[in-house]
Amino acid sequence: MNKLRSKIEEGPDTPVKPAISVKAARMSRGLLGVLNGSFLTRENVLGNMPFILFCAGLMIAYIAYGYQTERVVRDLNSTGAELKELRSEYITVRSQLEKTEQQSQVAAGISELGLRESLVPPVKLEVREKDLENTRTP
């Protein structure tokens, strides 16, 4: 319905719009100049070449910094995972050691060797300093 009204309103004396506007033509010429490299020969570009190279260097440094940051993050993640694994291994080994250090486990282990647990408590030996000096040899 809108298309029909617009055709009726245009009529024969309405000027026909060009298919490509002037802006679009300039833009396409500019794009063509960038693609074929002819824009680099202009004096404006040649005068600003140090600044352009500086900006390009900054972009390269920024990209390298991003890659290095990603590598550091990956290293941190792998180190964290390794730390968790080692911590769990430490807890496991420590619990096994505590179990084998129990008095009942030690008694069972030495009975296999033919030894038995002493039922007599240990006795403290006391030596006087005078007797100790006599036993020393020069």
N, C-alpha and C positions, 0 to 999 in steps of 0.2 A: 504494500500500500504506500509506503514512503517512497519507494523507488518510482512509482507511477506519478506521484505528485511532483517529485523533483524533476522528472522529465517534462512534465507539463509546464512547470514554472520556468525552466530554462529557455525554452522557445528558440526561435532562429536568431534573434539579435544578442543572445547571451554569449559572451566570449568563452571560447573553449580553453580550459586550463592546459598548460603544457604537461606532457607525461612526466618529464623529469624537471625538477625545479633547479634554479641556479645554484642554491646551496648544495644540493645533492651532487651536482656536476663538479663543484669545487671540492667537495669532500672526496669524490671518487678520484679526481686528479691528485689530490693530496695523498690519498691512500696508494695510488699508483706510484707516486714519487717515493714514498717510503718503501714500497715493495721492490722497486728496481734500483734504489739507492741514489737516485739523482738529487735528493734533498741534502745529501752530505756535501755537495759541491757549493752550496750557497755560502755567502760570507757570514751570515748569522751563525750558522752551525760551526763553521771553521773558527770563528772568534771565540766560541764557547766550548771548543773541544776539550780544554783542560778540565772544565767543570763537568762535562759529560763523562769523561774518563774517570774522574773522581767519583761520580755517582755510580758508574758501572763497578768500580772497585768496591764501593760500599755495599752494593747489592751482592757481589760475590762473597765478601766477608760475612754478610748477614746470612747467606745461605750456608756457608761453611760453619758458622756458629750454630745454626739450627741442627745441622747434622751431628756436630760434636755434642750438643746437648742431648739429642736423642740417644747417642751412644752411651753417654754418662747415665742416663735414666735406665737404659737396658742393663748396664753394669750394676747399678744399684739394685734393680729388681732381682738379678741373678744372685748377687751377694746376699740379699735378704732371704731368698729361698734357701741358699746354702747354709746360712746362719740358723734358720729354723730346723733344717735337717740335722745339723751338728748338735743343736740344743736337744732335740729329741733323742739322738744317739747318746748324748751325755747322760740324760736322765735314765735311759734304759741301762747303761753300763753301771751307773751309780747304784741303781736299785739291785742289780745282780750282785754287786760287790757287798752291799749291806746284807743281802741274804746269805752270801757265803761266809761272811764274817761272824755270823751268829754262833753262839757257843755250841748249840746242838749240831750245827752243820760241821764245825771244826772237829767235834768229838766223833762224828760219823766218819769223817775223812781220815782221821788218824787211826781209827779202829781197823781200817783196811790195811794199814801198814804194820799192824801187829802191836801197836801201842795202845795204852789205855789211859784214861783220864785219872789223874791223881785225886784222891779223896782227902788227903792230908793238906791242910793249908800251908803256905810257905812260911818259913821262919826267918826272922830278921837277925842277922849276925852283927854283933857289935864288937869292934876292935878298938882297944885303947890306943891313943897316939904313941904312948911309950912302946907298946908292943909293935906298933906299926914301924917305928924307926929302927927297931932291932932286926926286922925282917928285910929291910932294904939293903941292897948290896951296893957298894960304891963303884 
